[in-house]
Amino acid sequence: MTLLEFSLFHKGHSQRMDREMQMLAWHAANLMNCWVPKGKPRITVQKLLPKSGAHLRERGELPPQNMEEAKARARNAQDERDQKDLWDSAGAGRLTEYLGIEPPGGEA
């Protein structure tokens, strides 16, 4: 997949997810408004949708906003997998025994 194809895929995916969230918020607002007493403010779609996706992006639940962010996420995920694989291997016990290196988190 080329860089242009990836960016187009990412843009289309983001637009589809935004539209799906708007549709879900519309349905939820209609269902919840059935139970709101008369005279009370109604629940709107805008009240249900987040103002920005920054809080979700920090937890890794949103797609990255640009290619650099995508590369950084992939690099970090690979580093974490490599580190976990090292300490889960059979040689991890020997590293601890001979070199005195402890695994992250103090697990032996």
C-alpha atoms as one frame of an Amber mdcrd trajectory, in Angstrom:
protein
   0.000   0.000   0.000   1.503   3.339  -0.994   1.582   6.415   1.189  -1.168
   8.091  -0.846  -3.404   4.998  -0.667  -2.832   4.755   3.075  -3.691   8.418
   3.647  -6.857   8.111   1.527  -7.832   4.961   3.431  -7.254   6.760   6.738
  -9.316   9.787   5.676 -12.220   7.616   4.489 -12.108   5.502   7.641 -12.188
   8.618   9.843 -15.151  10.043   7.948 -17.081   6.763   8.204 -16.415   6.519
  11.935 -17.510  10.137  12.491 -20.724   9.533  10.570 -21.407   6.307  12.475
 -20.921   8.085  15.808 -23.335  10.823  14.724 -25.963   8.236  13.796 -25.529
   6.421  17.119 -25.773   9.704  19.035 -28.967  10.598  17.163 -30.563   7.250
  18.079 -29.422   7.502  21.706 -30.745  11.070  22.009 -34.140  10.018  20.670
 -34.342   7.061  23.056 -33.304   9.113  26.080 -35.652  12.002  25.232 -38.616
   9.639  25.658 -37.922   9.682  29.398 -37.162  13.390  29.849 -40.078  15.143
  31.605 -41.780  18.038  29.855 -40.208  21.370  30.656 -36.725  19.883  31.117
 -34.001  20.508  28.529 -33.858  17.891  25.804 -30.788  15.777  25.125 -29.169
  16.698  21.827 -26.714  14.954  19.555 -24.143  17.681  20.241 -24.325  16.989
  23.981 -23.605  13.310  23.409 -20.712  13.684  20.968 -17.255  14.557  22.320
 -16.001  18.039  21.537 -12.638  16.681  20.374 -11.057  13.269  20.051  -7.888
  14.199  21.971  -8.813  12.161  25.054  -9.501   9.096  22.898  -6.377   9.572
  20.791  -4.206   9.560  23.946  -5.529   6.118  24.835  -4.942   4.907  21.285
  -8.600   4.447  20.450  -8.650   6.839  17.486  -6.722   6.399  14.282  -3.590
   8.558  14.066  -3.960  12.041  12.605  -0.879  11.908  10.361   1.754   9.534
   9.048   4.365  10.501  11.660   1.956   9.627  14.479   1.138   6.306  12.808
   4.833   5.461  12.465   5.529   6.419  16.089   2.643   4.233  17.335   3.826
   1.283  15.254   7.414   1.734  16.467   6.321   1.934  20.129   4.086  -1.122
  19.798   6.917  -3.110  18.190   9.370  -2.046  20.925   6.906  -3.154  23.621
   6.391  -6.527  21.903  10.151  -7.036  21.547  10.756  -6.239  25.201   7.946
  -8.557  26.319   9.241 -11.352  24.070  12.730 -11.018  25.560  11.543 -11.355
  29.148   9.149 -14.185  28.309  11.883 -16.213  26.614  13.803 -19.074  28.179
  16.943 -16.932  28.319  15.379 -14.350  30.625  16.096 -16.461  33.692  19.748
 -16.764  32.698  20.018 -12.983  32.221  18.656 -12.460  35.706  20.928 -15.118
  37.168  24.242 -14.254  35.500  24.051 -10.538  34.843  21.769  -9.441  37.645
  19.395  -7.776  35.171  15.837  -7.654  36.430  12.847  -7.601  34.074  10.742
  -4.444  33.929   8.315  -4.314  36.828  10.534  -6.514  39.008   9.032  -9.768
  37.763  11.383 -12.714  37.692
